[in-house]
Every structure is written in structure tokens, then in C-alpha cells.
Amino acid sequence: MIDHVSVSVSEVAASRDFYEKALAPLGYVIVMQFPQAVGFGVAGKPDFWIGAKGPGKVHVAFAASDRKAVDAFYAAAMAAGGKDNGPPGVRAHYHPTYYGAFVLDPDGNNIEAVCHS
């Protein structure tokens, strides 16, 4: 299952304004905001992100059942030729139990596995 997706934008503020209006009919609101990224979602969970990450790059986060699955994803992706973009660990700046691992695929896309418990 997909946990969340991020797309790169050239101007965060202008894109924030656009998506805030465009997604409102779908019930999406701004859930989290950082200087270079904005997370939109429904019922308090940001599942669509925009950010100044670089042209053409996509971020996809896959939901993991537990932290061991995140660790296994990271090991498998690295063994398959991925490049480290953040080893497994807690990312408390997202929330206290956010446990994720990040790998760049052969095209430079940021692929993540995340467990929220």
C-alpha cells in the first residue's frame, strides 16, 4: 500500500496556494508545513506532499507492517543497487513513532518504507 507521495515543485508558496484550492473539493487541507515542503491530507494524515526537491524527482513511501519490514526493505533495496538516502531510523521531526528508510532508485527517485508505530 502507498503511504504517501511527494512531487517536486519549482515554487513552494505558489504551488501550496494552487493545491490548497484545487484539492479543497476533495476534502484535502494542509496538515503539515515545513519551509520547503507542504503536506496535504484528509482526517489529519498528510498523504500528498509538494516540495522543492529537484526537477523530475518523485518520492513514494510504501507502508510497512512493522519496523523489521522497514529494515528488510532497506537491506533488499541496497543489495539491489539502490543508493542510501537515509538508513532505517526514527524521524521524530515528522512524529515520535515515524520509522522510515530512504533509498534512491537507479533514476534518482526517493523510495521509502515507513512504519508509523
Wavefront OBJ file of the C-alpha trace (Angstrom):
o trace
v 0.000 0.000 0.000
v 1.184 3.540 -0.690
v 1.598 5.612 2.472
v 2.298 8.945 0.792
v 3.591 10.534 -2.418
v 5.605 13.703 -2.993
v 6.140 15.713 -6.143
v 8.756 18.355 -6.804
v 7.630 21.904 -7.451
v 9.561 24.938 -8.639
v 7.945 27.383 -6.205
v 6.571 26.002 -2.940
v 4.394 29.001 -1.995
v 2.687 29.271 -5.392
v 2.126 25.511 -5.559
v 0.811 25.470 -1.982
v -1.792 28.057 -2.935
v -2.725 26.134 -6.080
v -3.091 22.741 -4.378
v -4.889 24.203 -1.369
v -7.621 25.471 -3.690
v -7.600 22.583 -6.174
v -7.794 19.833 -3.535
v -10.362 21.541 -1.262
v -13.352 19.960 -3.070
v -11.826 16.552 -2.281
v -11.617 17.338 1.433
v -7.851 17.857 1.428
v -6.356 20.522 3.697
v -2.840 21.476 4.729
v -1.886 19.079 7.526
v 1.847 19.810 7.916
v 4.116 22.592 6.685
v 7.879 22.982 6.613
v 9.865 25.763 4.921
v 10.449 23.671 1.772
v 7.530 21.202 1.885
v 3.782 21.105 2.460
v 1.715 18.013 3.299
v -1.954 17.796 2.343
v -4.413 15.213 3.597
v -7.782 14.254 4.965
v -8.518 13.497 8.623
v -5.110 14.675 9.811
v -2.890 12.370 7.721
v -0.701 14.007 5.067
v -0.548 11.629 2.108
v 0.207 14.095 -0.695
v 3.289 16.298 -0.416
v 4.800 19.043 -2.517
v 8.343 20.260 -2.056
v 11.397 21.890 -3.534
v 13.316 18.672 -4.118
v 14.685 18.958 -7.641
v 13.273 18.729 -11.134
v 11.632 15.497 -12.196
v 12.178 13.571 -8.972
v 9.376 11.704 -7.252
v 9.115 10.398 -3.704
v 6.966 7.349 -2.970
v 6.596 5.901 0.528
v 5.334 2.361 0.942
v 3.571 1.403 4.171
v 5.418 -1.252 6.172
v 3.716 -3.515 8.696
v 6.458 -3.056 11.296
v 9.987 -1.771 11.809
v 11.542 -5.103 10.818
v 9.889 -4.772 7.415
v 11.419 -1.296 7.037
v 14.846 -2.737 7.868
v 14.330 -5.594 5.396
v 13.242 -3.177 2.652
v 16.368 -1.098 3.160
v 18.681 -4.128 3.054
v 16.980 -5.530 -0.056
v 16.974 -2.185 -1.872
v 20.652 -1.579 -1.100
v 21.531 -5.111 -2.252
v 19.602 -4.473 -5.474
v 21.788 -1.462 -6.273
v 19.948 1.353 -4.542
v 21.815 4.288 -3.044
v 21.423 5.234 0.591
v 19.283 8.316 1.173
v 18.640 7.749 4.883
v 19.096 4.473 6.793
v 16.315 2.960 8.923
v 15.508 5.022 11.962
v 13.048 7.206 13.823
v 12.292 10.580 12.225
v 10.832 12.360 15.256
v 10.558 15.647 13.349
v 7.651 14.027 11.449
v 6.152 12.425 14.560
v 7.533 10.462 17.540
v 6.970 6.963 16.098
v 7.774 7.645 12.424
v 10.259 4.914 11.448
v 11.466 5.036 7.883
v 14.264 4.218 5.470
v 15.059 6.016 2.217
v 16.784 4.697 -0.905
v 17.413 6.311 -4.282
v 16.437 4.070 -7.194
v 18.589 3.873 -10.363
v 16.897 7.037 -11.719
v 17.321 9.053 -8.529
v 13.746 8.742 -7.284
v 13.442 8.683 -3.486
v 11.795 5.413 -2.410
v 10.836 4.925 1.230
v 9.379 2.290 3.507
v 7.676 3.659 6.613
v 6.046 2.302 9.764
v 4.072 4.699 11.959
v 4.067 2.567 15.119
l 1 2 3 4 5 6 7 8 9 10 11 12 13 14 15 16 17 18 19 20 21 22 23 24 25 26 27 28 29 30 31 32 33 34 35 36 37 38 39 40 41 42 43 44 45 46 47 48 49 50 51 52 53 54 55 56 57 58 59 60 61 62 63 64 65 66 67 68 69 70 71 72 73 74 75 76 77 78 79 80 81 82 83 84 85 86 87 88 89 90 91 92 93 94 95 96 97 98 99 100 101 102 103 104 105 106 107 108 109 110 111 112 113 114 115 116 117
